[in-house]
């Protein structure tokens, strides 16, 4: 009886093993079919390929070791496919929100499946997507959203100089002098002196013009100390003849005639135009000379200022000084 019992058990085990082998083979065939569908769709339909390869992973986990080779192949190809979707969205100039969403998904899948290369490349597309969105907000003059989105770019890539420069422009438009100066200085510090000379020149001109105009406005309001402070901030970004004229005017108003004469002469040295173009500098030079008691020199300088909008004032000054 015992022998018959054991023979029945052995027979049952053999039958079970047979069916198990048959089921495993059948299940592996399903994995192969899913893998082949993915491979076929890779070039023409990445989304369909992703669906198929994710099915490969799901089925492989159920089948076990016999499908591990197909699972590993699917794991290798999935990050590439998600990245391809993000790259296609960017290259086809899809809406910024769509590019951002695709890049985020690609980055998450690269991390999930352990592909650093595709993670790094997806991050680059994400940066481009945010930058595209930020510039659209900027163009629409929605500066609050533009600022937030440029900050998103800089969180991902702190050296994204275009975003730094555009943030500086937003501060300039808001007339936030301190933040503008800080941000334009940050931009200039990140430039390559050899490769980015044109960008540096453009940024410096923008900053100089901004602070020069602010200094002129303060001068017109007779806020002379404030005007000097603003003009000194302008001077940090280069030499400029008009800025030197305002320096001379402010210093002359403050009775600092030595400084007034020096800046008037600096302006003259940069002015290459005709006599009328030089008149403004000669006028400030003459005021400084008169203030220092250099009457003969002042008379000659006022004579050189008898052009354009300075003609009447220069003539009156010559009369007061009893110039010959």
Residue, then its C-alpha position, 0 to 999 in steps of 0.5 A: x500500500x505504501x509503495x502504491x501511495x508514493x508512486x501516485x505522489x511521484x506521478x502527480x508531481x511529474x504531471x504538475x511539473x509538466x504543466x508548470x513547464x508548459x505554463x512557463x513556456x506559454x507565459x514567456x511567449x507572451x513576454x516575447x510577443x510584447x517585446x517584439x511589439x515594442x521593438x517594432x514600434x520604437x521608431x514610428x510610435x514611441x508611446x506604443x513602444x513604451x506601453x509594450x515594454x512596460x508590459x514586458x516588465x509586468x509580465x516578466x515579474x510574473x513569469x520569473x527568471x525565465x523572462x529576466x533577459x527580456x525584462x533587462x532589455x526593456x529596462x534599458x530601452x525605456x529611458x531612451x523612449x521617454x527621452x525621445x518623447x520629450x526631445x520630440x516635443x521640444x524639437x517640434x516646438x510644442x507648447x512650453x507646458x507640454x515640453x515641461x511635462x514630457x521632460x519631467x516624466x522622462x527625468x522620473x523614468x530615467x531615475x526609476x530605470x537607472x539611466x543617468x545619461x537620459x536623466x541629464x539630457x531630460x533635465x536639459x530639455x526641462x530647462x529649455x521648456x521653462x525658459x521658453x515659458x518664461x520668455x513668453x511671460x516676459x514678452x506678454x509683460x507678465x513679469x511676476x510669472x516670468x520671474x518665477x519661471x526664470x527662477x525655475x530655470x536657475x534652480x535646475x541650472x544656476x549658470x543659465x546666463x540668459x535667465x539671469x540677464x532677463x531677470x535683470x531686465x525685469x528689475x530694470x523695468x520695475x525700477x528696482x535699482x539695487x536688484x538690477x545692479x546685483x543681478x546684472x553684476x551676477x550676469x557679468x561675473x558668469x560670462x566668458x571674457x573671450x567668448x561673451x565680449x558682446x554680451x558683456x558690452x550690451x549688459x554694461x551699456x544697459x546698466x550705464x544708461x539706467x544709472x545715468x538716467x537715474x542720476x540725471x533725474x536726481x540732478x534735475x530734482x536738485x538731489x545732488x548727493x543722490x545724483x552723484x551716488x547714481x552716477x558713480x554706479x553708472x561709472x562702474x560699467x564704463x566711460x560715457x561722455x554724457x555721464x561725464x557731462x552730468x558729473x560736471x554739472x552736479x559737481x559745479x552745482x555743489x561748488x566742487x569746481x575742480x571735480x567739475x572741470x575734470x569731468x567736463x574735460x573728460x567729456x570733451x576728450x570723448x566728444x568727436x563731433x562738431x563745435x555744437x556737440x562740444x558746446x555742452x562740455x565747454x559750458x560746464x568747463x567754463x562754469x568750473x573755471x569761473x568758479x575757481x577764479x580763472x576768468x580768462x580761461x572761462x571767457x574762452x570756454x564760454x566762447x566755445x559754448x556759443x552754440x545750440x541750446x547753450x548759446x544764450x546762457x554762454x552769452x549771458x555768462x560772458x557779459x557777467x564776466x565782462x569778457x572781451 
